[in-house]
Structures are given as structure tokens and as C-alpha cells.
Amino acid sequence: MTTSTNATIAERKAKQAARSKAHHERNKDNPEYRAKRAAAAKAHHEANRDNPEYRAKRRHREKARQSTPEHKAKRAELAEATGVRREARVAVRLAEAARLTETGLKRCTKCGETKPLDLFSKNRSMRDGVQLHCKECKHDRKRQYRAEHPEKRLAEERRRRIADPVTYMLSSAKQRAKQQGIPCTVSKDAIGSVPDICPALRVPLVLGVGLPSPLSASLDRRVPALGYVSGNVAVISQRANSLKGAWTAPELYALADKSGDAVTAVELRAVAKWLEEQS
């Protein structure tokens, strides 16, 4: 093929490209023309999307388009506008939060409800001193997590029982006291440490071994009606606690005399004797 032939072919391609460009410029605002072009481009893409050569050409064209000064300028302009809008939104939210704080209110970011500040947990790192989520949403999230991960909940309880059994028993006692409507003013120091031996049944106490067992340590109220107050609590085994219940020492001796099981009778008398010693 001669040089003149190559030039002729190049001229034809250039003229054809110019005609296509002129046609596009004349019809680029025509909805029908744009719809046809989009449909044709989509059909071409669907037909060649798994072709490695086609995908490589697309990546090359996209990379070349992103490197043009016009594209970089548009991206910079968009980023600046987005940043301004974001700053404006943040300023509006902060102003709204400050206005609500002045009236003792806050909007929960979880449920979207506006509630008094005392319905939010404390958080010194926040501007208003409370958490973003209200206590109700926080508790709902915890309940959902525990329901979805029961094995993790049990493992955490075992770890807490072993690491600090007195704190764990005191926390459980506060929950029971709240449910039963009885006082719970005893402190951790007043409870003391967990003994190795149950003072009532003289059996070893265990901590953090699976679910609570008869040998598990528990916090007992000597007089149940008085609640968890100083001088009315003691750490005994779960078995001794369940045998004692709300009975007094004479009543426990009477139950032991009537019991048909020799082991239970011995345990009842041991708990009754311990109660007499504590009085």
C-alpha cells in the first residue's frame, strides 16, 4: 500500500469523524437521539462486558478521562461544594442541639425522639455531657445483642463472676431489689470477700463454673423483708440460700423434723444453727 493510499484512508477517517461529531453536536440535546445512543451503548456493553480486551479499553478511557484538567477541576469544585454543604449541615445540627440543651432536651440519634437529658447516660466527652443514644435505645441494643449472642453473654458473666464476684453479686442484688421494691444500700466493703467455705453448710463455694449451681456463692438476706442493707447480708451457697428462704431458725428445725430425706434434714438443721449464730 502506497503513501498516497494511506493518506487517502486517513483523510476519509478524519472526514467521517468530523461528520459524526457534527451530527452529535446538532442532536445532543434531542431526547430521542440521546435515548438511542444510551440504548446502543448499553447493548454494546452487555455484549462485550466479559471480553478482557473491551474491559481493558474501558479502564484506559476512564483513566484518561479522569486525568484531564477539566475532570480534575470539576472534582475539585464538587469537593469544595460538598464540604461547604457538610459544614452548613453540621452548623445547623450544632445550633439545634445547643437550643435543645438550653431547654433540658436532646434528640436521640437512634430513635429520633426528643427527650429530657436525664433519659440519656452521662458522657463527659460530649458537649452536653450525655450520650448520643437515649437509655431506652441503649438497652434495646444490649438486649438484641444478648439475644443474638447467648454464648458470649454467658462467657462474659462467667468472666465477671471470677474476676470480681462481690461486684457481680451486688449488681444482681440491686436488680432484684428494684424488681421486689426493697432497699439495697449495702456497699461492696460491707459485703467483704467471698469465703472459700459456705458458713452455713460447710461446703466449698465455686465461682464462674457454668450456670449457677447449688455450690455457687450467693448473697443472702438474713431477714428478707429488710432488704440488702448493712448487717443483714451474708455470702453463702446457693443451696443454703434456697433452703433458708424466708424461714426462721425454729421453723427450719421443724421442717427438718418433718423431712423424709435424711440429707435434706441435716442441711436444714445446719442452716438453722447458722441463723442462730448470726442472731
Sequence and secondary structure as in RCSB ss.txt:
>XXXX:A:sequence
MTTSTNATIAERKAKQAARSKAHHERNKDNPEYRAKRAAAAKAHHEANRDNPEYRAKRRHREKARQSTPEHKAKR
AELAEATGVRREARVAVRLAEAARLTETGLKRCTKCGETKPLDLFSKNRSMRDGVQLHCKECKHDRKRQYRAEHP
EKRLAEERRRRIADPVTYMLSSAKQRAKQQGIPCTVSKDAIGSVPDICPALRVPLVLGVGLPSPLSASLDRRVPA
LGYVSGNVAVISQRANSLKGAWTAPELYALADKSGDAVTAVELRAVAKWLEEQS
>XXXX:A:secstr
  HHHHHHHHHHHHHHHHHHHHHHHHHTT HHHHHHHHHHHHHHHHHHTT HHHHHHHHHHHHHHHTSHHHHHHH
HHHHHHHHHHHHHHHHHHHHHHHHHHHTTEEE TTT  EEEGGGEEE TTSTTSEEEEEHHHHHHHHHHHHHH H
HHHHHHHHHHHHH HHHHHHHHHHHHHHHHT  B   HHHH    SB TTT  B B SSSS  TTBEEEEESSGG
G B TTSEEEEEHHHHHHHTT  HHHHHHHHHH S HHHHHHHHHHHHHHHHH 
